[in-house]
């Protein structure tokens, strides 16, 4: 439970009041660039092994195969959204990170999942 002082307003993490200053910081920008480079590098490294999952996903989308899409991972990348093409539970069953393609078509891999309100 959150108790506010009289006259105070509650700020949510998505309010954007402090985000532009923090996100614009050169150190934060450099860290984001390093993370993106690492995700892209790992995505390329895993491509040979995981490309068949992307191919199945692409085929299911092209054919409108809801059953083929139903068992996919719900993992969400903070920038690219839900793009993981691996089966649900892959992090433990296959011991693989999330993997898919970003909006630019490049392979990308990441660990963890962004919250649904992003």
Phi, psi and omega in degrees: 000138179253129178248124180260146175288153178306131179085354181274154175241149180274131177255131177267164180295339181266010184292335178079001184295321181253343187302313183302320179293319180289313182292335179277351180300134181303324178294320178292318178299316180296319178296317179299318179296321178295319179296314180299320179295318180294319179296320179291317179299314179295321177302317178293320179298323183273353186304312183301321182279326188255355181304324178302329177292320177295319180298317178296319178299310181301319180294317179297321178294314182298325182267357183065035183275092182297323179295323179292335180266341187296326184267015182282157178298142177267010181302138185237128176275139183301328182259322189260351180084202182279099181232004181291126183258006181275161180293151177304136180088006183299332183298328178260318184288321181255348185054045178241150173288175173296148181210141177183201178242144176277182184293345177268001178085004181273142175297144180213142178231146180206162180247142179085179182218138178289151177296155183294341182271012177276000000 
